[in-house]
Amino acid sequence: LARGDFTARGGYLAMQTLLKRRPRPTAVFACNDLMAMGAIRALQEQGLSVPHDISVIGYDNIAFAAYLNPPLTSL
C-alpha cells in the first residue's frame, strides 16, 4: 500500500515508494486515472515497461486515458 492524493503527482510519488519494495510489485491498481498516469510516468523514468514489467490499472475511465502510450486500462 502506498498512499496518494488523487493527483498525477500523488501517483508518481506513490509509485516511487512502491518501486523501493522488494520484491517489486508486478501490478498496481490506482484509485483514479490521474494517479495511474503519474505512476506510469514514474515507471517509464526508471526504464520500466508498462505492462511488461508492471501492469497499471486506473479507475474512473477518463477520456484522456486512451491517449496514453500504452493506453491506460481503466474501470
C-alpha positions as CSV (number, residue, x, y, z in Angstrom):
1,L,0.0,0.0,0.0
2,A,1.2,3.5,-0.9
3,R,-1.0,6.5,-0.3
4,G,-1.5,9.3,-2.8
5,D,-3.7,12.4,-3.0
6,F,-5.7,11.5,-6.2
7,T,-3.4,13.6,-8.4
8,A,-0.9,12.6,-11.0
9,R,1.8,13.8,-8.7
10,G,0.4,11.7,-5.9
11,G,0.5,8.6,-8.2
12,Y,4.0,9.5,-9.2
13,L,5.3,9.7,-5.6
14,A,3.4,6.6,-4.5
15,M,4.9,4.6,-7.4
16,Q,8.4,5.8,-6.4
17,T,7.6,4.4,-2.9
18,L,6.4,1.1,-4.3
19,L,9.5,0.7,-6.5
20,K,11.7,0.6,-3.4
21,R,10.0,-2.5,-2.1
22,R,11.4,-6.0,-2.6
23,P,10.0,-7.9,-4.2
24,R,8.9,-5.2,-6.6
25,P,5.1,-5.3,-7.3
26,T,4.0,-6.8,-10.6
27,A,0.8,-4.8,-10.8
28,V,-0.7,-1.6,-9.4
29,F,-4.4,-0.6,-9.0
30,A,-4.6,3.2,-8.7
31,C,-7.5,5.0,-7.0
32,N,-8.1,7.0,-10.1
33,D,-6.8,7.5,-13.6
34,L,-4.7,10.6,-12.7
35,M,-2.8,8.6,-10.1
36,A,-2.3,5.8,-12.6
37,M,-0.9,8.3,-15.1
38,G,1.6,9.6,-12.5
39,A,2.5,6.0,-11.7
40,I,3.2,5.2,-15.3
41,R,5.4,8.3,-15.6
42,A,7.5,7.1,-12.6
43,L,7.8,3.7,-14.1
44,Q,8.9,5.0,-17.5
45,E,11.5,7.3,-15.9
46,Q,13.0,4.1,-14.3
47,G,13.2,2.4,-17.7
48,L,10.4,0.0,-16.9
49,S,7.8,-1.0,-19.4
50,V,4.0,-1.0,-18.8
51,P,2.5,-3.6,-18.9
52,H,5.6,-5.9,-19.5
53,D,7.4,-5.1,-16.2
54,I,4.5,-3.8,-14.1
55,S,0.8,-3.6,-15.0
56,V,-1.1,-0.4,-14.1
57,I,-4.9,-0.1,-13.8
58,G,-6.8,3.1,-13.1
59,Y,-10.3,3.9,-12.0
60,D,-12.9,6.3,-13.4
61,N,-12.2,5.9,-17.1
62,I,-11.4,9.5,-18.1
63,A,-11.4,10.1,-21.8
64,F,-7.7,11.2,-21.9
65,A,-6.6,7.8,-20.6
66,A,-7.0,6.4,-24.1
67,Y,-4.3,8.8,-25.5
68,L,-1.5,7.5,-23.2
69,N,1.2,5.2,-24.6
70,P,0.3,2.5,-23.8
71,P,-3.4,3.3,-23.4
72,L,-4.4,3.1,-19.8
73,T,-6.6,0.2,-18.7
74,S,-9.3,1.7,-16.5
75,L,-12.5,0.6,-14.8
